[in-house]
Amino acid sequence: MTIGDPNITPTQYSSMVKLHEYTELSQNHLGRLVGMDKATMQGVVRRLKERRLVDSRPHPGDARRTLLSLTTDGNRLITKLLVNGPAVSRETLKPLNNQEQRQLLELLSKIV
């Protein structure tokens, strides 16, 4: 089972989810929210911009910062992908029993 677009990587997906949630973020802040280093974040943003899923603009108060937001196509795609998210999570957790699933999710919540 896939999230719904075979060309969206997990790092791209998590970045798009945060942009959908916050509407607009600096590239630096987005990287911190999704736990990516600067170089990885730059590559993710570049690929999303190439697909016209993310747009950028200079920060009005600080020209060194870039603000990112989803394009109309990006919003349309992430809305579709978010619908598939719970089914992918269920499929991922399927090999674990209920207690193991709860334990894994609790442990993951500690590092997020």
Biopython code that builds the backbone (N, CA, C, O; Angstrom):
import numpy as np
from Bio.PDB.StructureBuilder import StructureBuilder

atoms = [
    (1, "MET", "N", (0.841, -1.180, 0.000)),
    (1, "MET", "CA", (0.000, 0.000, 0.000)),
    (1, "MET", "C", (0.885, 1.241, 0.000)),
    (1, "MET", "O", (1.880, 1.301, 0.722)),
    (2, "THR", "N", (0.521, 2.224, -0.807)),
    (2, "THR", "CA", (1.267, 3.482, -0.837)),
    (2, "THR", "C", (0.381, 4.601, -0.338)),
    (2, "THR", "O", (-0.833, 4.447, -0.206)),
    (3, "ILE", "N", (1.003, 5.717, -0.067)),
    (3, "ILE", "CA", (0.276, 6.881, 0.438)),
    (3, "ILE", "C", (-0.649, 7.470, -0.627)),
    (3, "ILE", "O", (-1.569, 8.220, -0.299)),
    (4, "GLY", "N", (-0.416, 7.143, -1.882)),
    (4, "GLY", "CA", (-1.305, 7.628, -2.931)),
    (4, "GLY", "C", (-0.589, 8.305, -4.081)),
    (4, "GLY", "O", (-1.212, 8.625, -5.094)),
    (5, "ASP", "N", (0.708, 8.528, -3.945)),
    (5, "ASP", "CA", (1.518, 9.096, -5.017)),
    (5, "ASP", "C", (2.900, 8.469, -4.914)),
    (5, "ASP", "O", (3.650, 8.774, -3.987)),
    (6, "PRO", "N", (3.245, 7.596, -5.853)),
    (6, "PRO", "CA", (4.529, 6.894, -5.756)),
    (6, "PRO", "C", (5.744, 7.809, -5.886)),
    (6, "PRO", "O", (6.865, 7.392, -5.595)),
    (7, "ASN", "N", (5.532, 9.049, -6.320)),
    (7, "ASN", "CA", (6.639, 9.983, -6.485)),
    (7, "ASN", "C", (6.872, 10.872, -5.264)),
    (7, "ASN", "O", (7.788, 11.694, -5.259)),
    (8, "ILE", "N", (6.049, 10.708, -4.234)),
    (8, "ILE", "CA", (6.226, 11.478, -3.001)),
    (8, "ILE", "C", (6.969, 10.609, -1.994)),
    (8, "ILE", "O", (6.502, 9.533, -1.621)),
    (9, "THR", "N", (8.123, 11.086, -1.562)),
    (9, "THR", "CA", (8.916, 10.361, -0.574)),
    (9, "THR", "C", (8.378, 10.657, 0.827)),
    (9, "THR", "O", (7.632, 11.619, 1.008)),
    (10, "PRO", "N", (8.742, 9.854, 1.806)),
    (10, "PRO", "CA", (8.310, 10.148, 3.179)),
    (10, "PRO", "C", (8.753, 11.535, 3.658)),
    (10, "PRO", "O", (8.010, 12.201, 4.378)),
    (11, "THR", "N", (9.953, 11.976, 3.267)),
    (11, "THR", "CA", (10.400, 13.308, 3.694)),
    (11, "THR", "C", (9.594, 14.409, 3.006)),
    (11, "THR", "O", (9.295, 15.435, 3.617)),
    (12, "GLN", "N", (9.249, 14.201, 1.758)),
    (12, "GLN", "CA", (8.406, 15.173, 1.059)),
    (12, "GLN", "C", (7.011, 15.201, 1.678)),
    (12, "GLN", "O", (6.435, 16.269, 1.885)),
    (13, "TYR", "N", (6.481, 14.030, 1.967)),
    (13, "TYR", "CA", (5.153, 13.929, 2.573)),
    (13, "TYR", "C", (5.120, 14.663, 3.911)),
    (13, "TYR", "O", (4.217, 15.464, 4.153)),
    (14, "SER", "N", (6.082, 14.403, 4.773)),
    (14, "SER", "CA", (6.068, 15.053, 6.094)),
    (14, "SER", "C", (6.218, 16.563, 5.953)),
    (14, "SER", "O", (5.611, 17.311, 6.719)),
    (15, "SER", "N", (7.003, 17.021, 5.001)),
    (15, "SER", "CA", (7.151, 18.461, 4.768)),
    (15, "SER", "C", (5.841, 19.072, 4.289)),
    (15, "SER", "O", (5.445, 20.146, 4.744)),
    (16, "MET", "N", (5.176, 18.386, 3.374)),
    (16, "MET", "CA", (3.899, 18.896, 2.870)),
    (16, "MET", "C", (2.836, 18.910, 3.960)),
    (16, "MET", "O", (2.025, 19.835, 4.025)),
    (17, "VAL", "N", (2.834, 17.902, 4.810)),
    (17, "VAL", "CA", (1.865, 17.863, 5.913)),
    (17, "VAL", "C", (2.059, 19.073, 6.817)),
    (17, "VAL", "O", (1.085, 19.720, 7.199)),
    (18, "LYS", "N", (3.310, 19.388, 7.164)),
    (18, "LYS", "CA", (3.574, 20.548, 8.034)),
    (18, "LYS", "C", (3.206, 21.850, 7.343)),
    (18, "LYS", "O", (2.668, 22.749, 7.989)),
    (19, "LEU", "N", (3.476, 21.979, 6.060)),
    (19, "LEU", "CA", (3.081, 23.192, 5.339)),
    (19, "LEU", "C", (1.562, 23.312, 5.273)),
    (19, "LEU", "O", (1.014, 24.412, 5.346)),
    (20, "HIS", "N", (0.902, 22.199, 5.137)),
    (20, "HIS", "CA", (-0.564, 22.207, 5.141)),
    (20, "HIS", "C", (-1.080, 22.648, 6.513)),
    (20, "HIS", "O", (-2.040, 23.413, 6.611)),
    (21, "GLU", "N", (-0.438, 22.160, 7.553)),
    (21, "GLU", "CA", (-0.843, 22.465, 8.927)),
    (21, "GLU", "C", (-0.574, 23.927, 9.293)),
    (21, "GLU", "O", (-1.418, 24.569, 9.916)),
    (22, "TYR", "N", (0.590, 24.458, 8.914)),
    (22, "TYR", "CA", (0.994, 25.811, 9.310)),
    (22, "TYR", "C", (0.748, 26.876, 8.246)),
    (22, "TYR", "O", (0.885, 28.062, 8.546)),
    (23, "THR", "N", (0.397, 26.514, 7.038)),
    (23, "THR", "CA", (0.150, 27.393, 5.892)),
    (23, "THR", "C", (1.437, 27.957, 5.295)),
    (23, "THR", "O", (1.663, 27.836, 4.091)),
    (24, "GLU", "N", (2.279, 28.568, 6.119)),
    (24, "GLU", "CA", (3.521, 29.142, 5.608)),
    (24, "GLU", "C", (4.590, 29.030, 6.692)),
    (24, "GLU", "O", (4.345, 29.338, 7.858)),
    (25, "LEU", "N", (5.771, 28.588, 6.289)),
    (25, "LEU", "CA", (6.891, 28.410, 7.222)),
    (25, "LEU", "C", (8.194, 28.793, 6.543)),
    (25, "LEU", "O", (8.328, 28.692, 5.324)),
    (26, "SER", "N", (9.145, 29.233, 7.341)),
    (26, "SER", "CA", (10.479, 29.411, 6.784)),
    (26, "SER", "C", (11.055, 28.016, 6.519)),
    (26, "SER", "O", (10.678, 27.040, 7.168)),
    (27, "GLN", "N", (11.959, 27.946, 5.573)),
    (27, "GLN", "CA", (12.563, 26.656, 5.251)),
    (27, "GLN", "C", (13.292, 26.100, 6.470)),
    (27, "GLN", "O", (13.267, 24.894, 6.715)),
    (28, "ASN", "N", (13.929, 26.964, 7.221)),
    (28, "ASN", "CA", (14.653, 26.559, 8.422)),
    (28, "ASN", "C", (13.705, 25.977, 9.474)),
    (28, "ASN", "O", (13.986, 24.930, 10.057)),
    (29, "HIS", "N", (12.590, 26.658, 9.712)),
    (29, "HIS", "CA", (11.610, 26.190, 10.699)),
    (29, "HIS", "C", (10.988, 24.868, 10.260)),
    (29, "HIS", "O", (10.807, 23.961, 11.071)),
    (30, "LEU", "N", (10.665, 24.764, 8.980)),
    (30, "LEU", "CA", (10.108, 23.516, 8.452)),
    (30, "LEU", "C", (11.085, 22.370, 8.694)),
    (30, "LEU", "O", (10.681, 21.290, 9.124)),
    (31, "GLY", "N", (12.353, 22.598, 8.422)),
    (31, "GLY", "CA", (13.363, 21.564, 8.641)),
    (31, "GLY", "C", (13.407, 21.108, 10.092)),
    (31, "GLY", "O", (13.534, 19.916, 10.368)),
    (32, "ARG", "N", (13.300, 22.058, 11.020)),
    (32, "ARG", "CA", (13.287, 21.685, 12.442)),
    (32, "ARG", "C", (12.037, 20.895, 12.797)),
    (32, "ARG", "O", (12.112, 19.929, 13.556)),
    (33, "LEU", "N", (10.892, 21.293, 12.260)),
    (33, "LEU", "CA", (9.632, 20.602, 12.569)),
    (33, "LEU", "C", (9.629, 19.151, 12.097)),
    (33, "LEU", "O", (9.065, 18.281, 12.760)),
    (34, "VAL", "N", (10.255, 18.894, 10.960)),
    (34, "VAL", "CA", (10.243, 17.536, 10.415)),
    (34, "VAL", "C", (11.542, 16.785, 10.697)),
    (34, "VAL", "O", (11.704, 15.644, 10.264)),
    (35, "GLY", "N", (12.461, 17.412, 11.415)),
    (35, "GLY", "CA", (13.690, 16.745, 11.832)),
    (35, "GLY", "C", (14.680, 16.481, 10.714)),
    (35, "GLY", "O", (15.319, 15.430, 10.675)),
    (36, "MET", "N", (14.806, 17.442, 9.800)),
    (36, "MET", "CA", (15.753, 17.283, 8.691)),
    (36, "MET", "C", (16.860, 18.313, 8.792)),
    (36, "MET", "O", (16.634, 19.453, 9.200)),
    (37, "ASP", "N", (18.069, 17.893, 8.410)),
    (37, "ASP", "CA", (19.175, 18.837, 8.375)),
    (37, "ASP", "C", (19.009, 19.761, 7.171)),
    (37, "ASP", "O", (18.190, 19.516, 6.286)),
    (38, "LYS", "N", (19.802, 20.824, 7.162)),
    (38, "LYS", "CA", (19.666, 21.869, 6.140)),
    (38, "LYS", "C", (19.821, 21.328, 4.718)),
    (38, "LYS", "O", (19.036, 21.676, 3.836)),
    (39, "ALA", "N", (20.821, 20.488, 4.491)),
    (39, "ALA", "CA", (21.063, 19.969, 3.141)),
    (39, "ALA", "C", (19.914, 19.091, 2.657)),
    (39, "ALA", "O", (19.494, 19.199, 1.505)),
    (40, "THR", "N", (19.404, 18.226, 3.527)),
    (40, "THR", "CA", (18.276, 17.365, 3.161)),
    (40, "THR", "C", (17.045, 18.215, 2.864)),
    (40, "THR", "O", (16.334, 17.976, 1.888)),
    (41, "MET", "N", (16.801, 19.211, 3.719)),
    (41, "MET", "CA", (15.632, 20.075, 3.538)),
    (41, "MET", "C", (15.713, 20.821, 2.216)),
    (41, "MET", "O", (14.704, 20.971, 1.525)),
    (42, "GLN", "N", (16.904, 21.291, 1.856)),
    (42, "GLN", "CA", (17.061, 21.999, 0.580)),
    (42, "GLN", "C", (16.697, 21.095, -0.597)),
    (42, "GLN", "O", (16.032, 21.534, -1.535)),
    (43, "GLY", "N", (17.131, 19.840, -0.548)),
    (43, "GLY", "CA", (16.811, 18.902, -1.619)),
    (43, "GLY", "C", (15.321, 18.597, -1.698)),
    (43, "GLY", "O", (14.750, 18.522, -2.785)),
    (44, "VAL", "N", (14.698, 18.422, -0.537)),
    (44, "VAL", "CA", (13.257, 18.158, -0.491)),
    (44, "VAL", "C", (12.498, 19.335, -1.088)),
    (44, "VAL", "O", (11.619, 19.147, -1.929)),
    (45, "VAL", "N", (12.829, 20.535, -0.663)),
    (45, "VAL", "CA", (12.141, 21.731, -1.160)),
    (45, "VAL", "C", (12.370, 21.900, -2.660)),
    (45, "VAL", "O", (11.440, 22.228, -3.396)),
    (46, "ARG", "N", (13.597, 21.678, -3.114)),
    (46, "ARG", "CA", (13.889, 21.809, -4.543)),
    (46, "ARG", "C", (13.016, 20.873, -5.368)),
    (46, "ARG", "O", (12.450, 21.280, -6.382)),
    (47, "ARG", "N", (12.905, 19.607, -4.929)),
    (47, "ARG", "CA", (12.098, 18.635, -5.681)),
    (47, "ARG", "C", (10.604, 18.992, -5.642)),
    (47, "ARG", "O", (9.902, 18.841, -6.642)),
    (48, "LEU", "N", (10.128, 19.462, -4.495)),
    (48, "LEU", "CA", (8.716, 19.861, -4.411)),
    (48, "LEU", "C", (8.441, 21.094, -5.274)),
    (48, "LEU", "O", (7.372, 21.212, -5.873)),
    (49, "LYS", "N", (9.398, 21.999, -5.335)),
    (49, "LYS", "CA", (9.238, 23.183, -6.191)),
    (49, "LYS", "C", (9.263, 22.782, -7.665)),
    (49, "LYS", "O", (8.510, 23.328, -8.472)),
    (50, "GLU", "N", (10.127, 21.829, -8.015)),
    (50, "GLU", "CA", (10.189, 21.354, -9.406)),
    (50, "GLU", "C", (8.853, 20.762, -9.836)),
    (50, "GLU", "O", (8.458, 20.886, -10.995)),
    (51, "ARG", "N", (8.166, 20.125, -8.912)),
    (51, "ARG", "CA", (6.845, 19.540, -9.217)),
    (51, "ARG", "C", (5.717, 20.564, -9.062)),
    (51, "ARG", "O", (4.544, 20.241, -9.249)),
    (52, "ARG", "N", (6.081, 21.782, -8.723)),
    (52, "ARG", "CA", (5.124, 22.885, -8.525)),
    (52, "ARG", "C", (4.124, 22.580, -7.411)),
    (52, "ARG", "O", (2.949, 22.938, -7.500)),
    (53, "LEU", "N", (4.605, 21.917, -6.368)),
    (53, "LEU", "CA", (3.775, 21.607, -5.205)),
    (53, "LEU", "C", (4.021, 22.594, -4.070)),
    (53, "LEU", "O", (3.187, 22.754, -3.180)),
    (54, "VAL", "N", (5.176, 23.252, -4.112)),
    (54, "VAL", "CA", (5.558, 24.231, -3.096)),
    (54, "VAL", "C", (6.043, 25.485, -3.796)),
    (54, "VAL", "O", (6.692, 25.426, -4.841)),
    (55, "ASP", "N", (5.713, 26.625, -3.195)),
    (55, "ASP", "CA", (6.162, 27.919, -3.695)),
    (55, "ASP", "C", (6.966, 28.589, -2.592)),
    (55, "ASP", "O", (6.820, 28.249, -1.417)),
    (56, "SER", "N", (7.807, 29.532, -2.964)),
    (56, "SER", "CA", (8.600, 30.246, -1.967)),
    (56, "SER", "C", (8.579, 31.736, -2.262)),
    (56, "SER", "O", (8.336, 32.176, -3.386)),
    (57, "ARG", "N", (8.846, 32.496, -1.204)),
    (57, "ARG", "CA", (8.965, 33.947, -1.347)),
    (57, "ARG", "C", (9.918, 34.427, -0.262)),
    (57, "ARG", "O", (10.069, 33.773, 0.770)),
    (58, "PRO", "N", (10.561, 35.567, -0.492)),
    (58, "PRO", "CA", (11.443, 36.096, 0.545)),
    (58, "PRO", "C", (10.631, 36.530, 1.768)),
    (58, "PRO", "O", (9.503, 37.006, 1.639)),
    (59, "HIS", "N", (11.207, 36.362, 2.926)),
    (59, "HIS", "CA", (10.573, 36.825, 4.163)),
    (59, "HIS", "C", (10.575, 38.349, 4.130)),
    (59, "HIS", "O", (11.619, 38.951, 3.881)),
    (60, "PRO", "N", (9.418, 38.994, 4.377)),
    (60, "PRO", "CA", (9.364, 40.457, 4.275)),
    (60, "PRO", "C", (10.257, 41.188, 5.289)),
    (60, "PRO", "O", (10.696, 42.307, 5.028)),
    (61, "GLY", "N", (10.521, 40.572, 6.425)),
    (61, "GLY", "CA", (11.325, 41.234, 7.445)),
    (61, "GLY", "C", (12.770, 40.798, 7.483)),
    (61, "GLY", "O", (13.574, 41.397, 8.197)),
    (62, "ASP", "N", (13.123, 39.762, 6.727)),
    (62, "ASP", "CA", (14.478, 39.221, 6.767)),
    (62, "ASP", "C", (14.791, 38.572, 5.421)),
    (62, "ASP", "O", (14.376, 37.443, 5.160)),
    (63, "ALA", "N", (15.510, 39.277, 4.584)),
    (63, "ALA", "CA", (15.792, 38.807, 3.223)),
    (63, "ALA", "C", (16.600, 37.517, 3.202)),
    (63, "ALA", "O", (16.655, 36.849, 2.169)),
    (64, "ARG", "N", (17.229, 37.149, 4.315)),
    (64, "ARG", "CA", (18.006, 35.907, 4.358)),
    (64, "ARG", "C", (17.107, 34.684, 4.477)),
    (64, "ARG", "O", (17.537, 33.563, 4.206)),
    (65, "ARG", "N", (15.860, 34.901, 4.883)),
    (65, "ARG", "CA", (14.935, 33.785, 5.093)),
    (65, "ARG", "C", (13.990, 33.642, 3.916)),
    (65, "ARG", "O", (13.618, 34.621, 3.270)),
    (66, "THR", "N", (13.609, 32.391, 3.650)),
    (66, "THR", "CA", (12.650, 32.087, 2.589)),
    (66, "THR", "C", (11.412, 31.479, 3.229)),
    (66, "THR", "O", (11.514, 30.581, 4.066)),
    (67, "LEU", "N", (10.259, 31.964, 2.839)),
    (67, "LEU", "CA", (8.999, 31.417, 3.331)),
    (67, "LEU", "C", (8.441, 30.451, 2.294)),
    (67, "LEU", "O", (8.436, 30.740, 1.097)),
    (68, "LEU", "N", (7.978, 29.315, 2.763)),
    (68, "LEU", "CA", (7.437, 28.271, 1.896)),
    (68, "LEU", "C", (5.949, 28.087, 2.150)),
    (68, "LEU", "O", (5.475, 28.245, 3.275)),
    (69, "SER", "N", (5.232, 27.758, 1.110)),
    (69, "SER", "CA", (3.812, 27.422, 1.233)),
    (69, "SER", "C", (3.458, 26.445, 0.118)),
    (69, "SER", "O", (4.151, 26.355, -0.896)),
    (70, "LEU", "N", (2.380, 25.724, 0.324)),
    (70, "LEU", "CA", (1.901, 24.812, -0.710)),
    (70, "LEU", "C", (1.215, 25.598, -1.814)),
    (70, "LEU", "O", (0.535, 26.590, -1.552)),
    (71, "THR", "N", (1.395, 25.157, -3.034)),
    (71, "THR", "CA", (0.660, 25.726, -4.156)),
    (71, "THR", "C", (-0.752, 25.133, -4.151)),
    (71, "THR", "O", (-1.073, 24.285, -3.318)),
    (72, "THR", "N", (-1.571, 25.575, -5.064)),
    (72, "THR", "CA", (-2.906, 24.988, -5.205)),
    (72, "THR", "C", (-2.791, 23.492, -5.489)),
    (72, "THR", "O", (-3.519, 22.687, -4.908)),
    (73, "ASP", "N", (-1.876, 23.125, -6.383)),
    (73, "ASP", "CA", (-1.667, 21.698, -6.680)),
    (73, "ASP", "C", (-1.149, 20.956, -5.454)),
    (73, "ASP", "O", (-1.547, 19.819, -5.201)),
    (74, "GLY", "N", (-0.264, 21.592, -4.694)),
    (74, "GLY", "CA", (0.261, 20.973, -3.476)),
    (74, "GLY", "C", (-0.823, 20.742, -2.446)),
    (74, "GLY", "O", (-0.869, 19.683, -1.819)),
    (75, "ASN", "N", (-1.702, 21.724, -2.262)),
    (75, "ASN", "CA", (-2.822, 21.565, -1.324)),
    (75, "ASN", "C", (-3.764, 20.471, -1.777)),
    (75, "ASN", "O", (-4.240, 19.678, -0.964)),
    (76, "ARG", "N", (-4.035, 20.425, -3.063)),
    (76, "ARG", "CA", (-4.929, 19.396, -3.601)),
    (76, "ARG", "C", (-4.338, 18.002, -3.363)),
    (76, "ARG", "O", (-5.044, 17.081, -2.952)),
    (77, "LEU", "N", (-3.035, 17.860, -3.625)),
    (77, "LEU", "CA", (-2.387, 16.558, -3.463)),
    (77, "LEU", "C", (-2.322, 16.147, -1.994)),
    (77, "LEU", "O", (-2.632, 15.001, -1.669)),
    (78, "ILE", "N", (-1.931, 17.043, -1.108)),
    (78, "ILE", "CA", (-1.791, 16.650, 0.298)),
    (78, "ILE", "C", (-3.150, 16.330, 0.909)),
    (78, "ILE", "O", (-3.243, 15.469, 1.783)),
    (79, "THR", "N", (-4.181, 16.996, 0.472)),
    (79, "THR", "CA", (-5.531, 16.679, 0.957)),
    (79, "THR", "C", (-5.889, 15.245, 0.578)),
    (79, "THR", "O", (-6.459, 14.506, 1.380)),
    (80, "LYS", "N", (-5.553, 14.862, -0.645)),
    (80, "LYS", "CA", (-5.788, 13.483, -1.109)),
    (80, "LYS", "C", (-4.934, 12.488, -0.315)),
    (80, "LYS", "O", (-5.422, 11.437, 0.100)),
    (81, "LEU", "N", (-3.662, 12.825, -0.109)),
    (81, "LEU", "CA", (-2.749, 11.907, 0.579)),
    (81, "LEU", "C", (-3.117, 11.745, 2.053)),
    (81, "LEU", "O", (-2.972, 10.656, 2.606)),
    (82, "LEU", "N", (-3.582, 12.792, 2.681)),
    (82, "LEU", "CA", (-3.961, 12.713, 4.096)),
    (82, "LEU", "C", (-5.102, 11.726, 4.324)),
    (82, "LEU", "O", (-5.177, 11.090, 5.376)),
    (83, "VAL", "N", (-5.977, 11.600, 3.350)),
    (83, "VAL", "CA", (-7.080, 10.641, 3.452)),
    (83, "VAL", "C", (-6.531, 9.218, 3.522)),
    (83, "VAL", "O", (-7.093, 8.365, 4.209)),
    (84, "ASN", "N", (-5.432, 8.962, 2.811)),
    (84, "ASN", "CA", (-4.845, 7.624, 2.761)),
    (84, "ASN", "C", (-3.963, 7.315, 3.970)),
    (84, "ASN", "O", (-3.664, 6.148, 4.225)),
    (85, "GLY", "N", (-3.550, 8.320, 4.707)),
    (85, "GLY", "CA", (-2.622, 8.147, 5.814)),
    (85, "GLY", "C", (-3.018, 7.101, 6.841)),
    (85, "GLY", "O", (-2.201, 6.235, 7.156)),
    (86, "PRO", "N", (-4.236, 7.138, 7.380)),
    (86, "PRO", "CA", (-4.615, 6.142, 8.383)),
    (86, "PRO", "C", (-4.550, 4.698, 7.873)),
    (86, "PRO", "O", (-4.164, 3.798, 8.619)),
    (87, "ALA", "N", (-4.920, 4.475, 6.629)),
    (87, "ALA", "CA", (-4.872, 3.115, 6.077)),
    (87, "ALA", "C", (-3.423, 2.639, 5.952)),
    (87, "ALA", "O", (-3.130, 1.471, 6.210)),
    (88, "VAL", "N", (-2.527, 3.529, 5.563)),
    (88, "VAL", "CA", (-1.110, 3.174, 5.465)),
    (88, "VAL", "C", (-0.566, 2.857, 6.856)),
    (88, "VAL", "O", (0.191, 1.902, 7.028)),
    (89, "SER", "N", (-0.953, 3.659, 7.847)),
    (89, "SER", "CA", (-0.504, 3.397, 9.226)),
    (89, "SER", "C", (-1.007, 2.045, 9.719)),
    (89, "SER", "O", (-0.257, 1.285, 10.332)),
    (90, "ARG", "N", (-2.271, 1.749, 9.452)),
    (90, "ARG", "CA", (-2.817, 0.442, 9.873)),
    (90, "ARG", "C", (-2.052, -0.701, 9.222)),
    (90, "ARG", "O", (-1.735, -1.693, 9.877)),
    (91, "GLU", "N", (-1.761, -0.563, 7.956)),
    (91, "GLU", "CA", (-1.032, -1.609, 7.221)),
    (91, "GLU", "C", (0.388, -1.754, 7.771)),
    (91, "GLU", "O", (0.900, -2.867, 7.888)),
    (92, "THR", "N", (1.011, -0.650, 8.101)),
    (92, "THR", "CA", (2.369, -0.678, 8.650)),
    (92, "THR", "C", (2.401, -1.383, 10.006)),
    (92, "THR", "O", (3.330, -2.136, 10.297)),
    (93, "LEU", "N", (1.392, -1.138, 10.825)),
    (93, "LEU", "CA", (1.342, -1.700, 12.176)),
    (93, "LEU", "C", (0.767, -3.115, 12.217)),
    (93, "LEU", "O", (0.818, -3.774, 13.256)),
    (94, "LYS", "N", (0.232, -3.577, 11.120)),
    (94, "LYS", "CA", (-0.472, -4.860, 11.060)),
    (94, "LYS", "C", (0.316, -6.050, 11.631)),
    (94, "LYS", "O", (-0.284, -6.898, 12.291)),
    (95, "PRO", "N", (1.632, -6.148, 11.405)),
    (95, "PRO", "CA", (2.360, -7.306, 11.948)),
    (95, "PRO", "C", (2.449, -7.323, 13.479)),
    (95, "PRO", "O", (2.798, -8.347, 14.067)),
    (96, "LEU", "N", (2.139, -6.211, 14.113)),
    (96, "LEU", "CA", (2.227, -6.120, 15.573)),
    (96, "LEU", "C", (0.883, -6.384, 16.211)),
    (96, "LEU", "O", (-0.155, -6.049, 15.640)),
    (97, "ASN", "N", (0.890, -6.994, 17.416)),
    (97, "ASN", "CA", (-0.374, -7.140, 18.136)),
    (97, "ASN", "C", (-0.749, -5.788, 18.753)),
    (97, "ASN", "O", (0.035, -4.841, 18.693)),
    (98, "ASN", "N", (-1.942, -5.696, 19.342)),
    (98, "ASN", "CA", (-2.434, -4.418, 19.870)),
    (98, "ASN", "C", (-1.498, -3.806, 20.899)),
    (98, "ASN", "O", (-1.243, -2.602, 20.876)),
    (99, "GLN", "N", (-0.988, -4.634, 21.801)),
    (99, "GLN", "CA", (-0.083, -4.115, 22.836)),
    (99, "GLN", "C", (1.210, -3.581, 22.201)),
    (99, "GLN", "O", (1.696, -2.517, 22.587)),
    (100, "GLU", "N", (1.759, -4.309, 21.242)),
    (100, "GLU", "CA", (2.977, -3.864, 20.562)),
    (100, "GLU", "C", (2.736, -2.570, 19.777)),
    (100, "GLU", "O", (3.598, -1.692, 19.745)),
    (101, "GLN", "N", (1.571, -2.457, 19.151)),
    (101, "GLN", "CA", (1.235, -1.234, 18.425)),
    (101, "GLN", "C", (1.207, -0.039, 19.370)),
    (101, "GLN", "O", (1.789, 1.006, 19.076)),
    (102, "ARG", "N", (0.531, -0.194, 20.503)),
    (102, "ARG", "CA", (0.461, 0.896, 21.490)),
    (102, "ARG", "C", (1.855, 1.259, 21.985)),
    (102, "ARG", "O", (2.194, 2.436, 22.106)),
    (103, "GLN", "N", (2.660, 0.239, 22.269)),
    (103, "GLN", "CA", (4.009, 0.476, 22.777)),
    (103, "GLN", "C", (4.853, 1.228, 21.739)),
    (103, "GLN", "O", (5.549, 2.185, 22.079)),
    (104, "LEU", "N", (4.791, 0.796, 20.489)),
    (104, "LEU", "CA", (5.548, 1.469, 19.438)),
    (104, "LEU", "C", (5.126, 2.928, 19.310)),
    (104, "LEU", "O", (5.974, 3.818, 19.242)),
    (105, "LEU", "N", (3.823, 3.175, 19.277)),
    (105, "LEU", "CA", (3.327, 4.540, 19.131)),
    (105, "LEU", "C", (3.716, 5.408, 20.317)),
    (105, "LEU", "O", (4.037, 6.584, 20.147)),
    (106, "GLU", "N", (3.692, 4.840, 21.514)),
    (106, "GLU", "CA", (4.123, 5.593, 22.700)),
    (106, "GLU", "C", (5.602, 5.943, 22.603)),
    (106, "GLU", "O", (5.994, 7.070, 22.904)),
    (107, "LEU", "N", (6.428, 4.984, 22.184)),
    (107, "LEU", "CA", (7.853, 5.242, 22.051)),
    (107, "LEU", "C", (8.133, 6.280, 20.960)),
    (107, "LEU", "O", (8.974, 7.162, 21.137)),
    (108, "LEU", "N", (7.440, 6.172, 19.861)),
    (108, "LEU", "CA", (7.632, 7.149, 18.778)),
    (108, "LEU", "C", (7.221, 8.556, 19.213)),
    (108, "LEU", "O", (7.853, 9.537, 18.822)),
    (109, "SER", "N", (6.171, 8.654, 20.016)),
    (109, "SER", "CA", (5.722, 9.978, 20.470)),
    (109, "SER", "C", (6.764, 10.660, 21.344)),
    (109, "SER", "O", (6.776, 11.886, 21.450)),
    (110, "LYS", "N", (7.636, 9.880, 21.970)),
    (110, "LYS", "CA", (8.683, 10.445, 22.815)),
    (110, "LYS", "C", (9.775, 11.119, 21.999)),
    (110, "LYS", "O", (10.445, 12.025, 22.494)),
    (111, "ILE", "N", (9.960, 10.692, 20.765)),
    (111, "ILE", "CA", (11.037, 11.275, 19.952)),
    (111, "ILE", "C", (10.537, 12.291, 18.924)),
    (111, "ILE", "O", (11.338, 12.922, 18.234)),
    (112, "VAL", "N", (9.258, 12.446, 18.823)),
    (112, "VAL", "CA", (8.718, 13.398, 17.845)),
    (112, "VAL", "C", (8.551, 14.760, 18.457)),
    (112, "VAL", "O", (8.108, 15.689, 17.782)),
]
sb = StructureBuilder()
sb.init_structure("model")
sb.init_model(0)
sb.init_chain("A")
sb.init_seg("    ")
for serial, (resi, resn, name, xyz) in enumerate(atoms, 1):
    if name == "N":
        sb.init_residue(resn, " ", resi, " ")
    sb.init_atom(name, np.array(xyz, "f"), 0.0, 1.0, " ", f" {name:<3s}", serial, name[0])
structure = sb.get_structure()
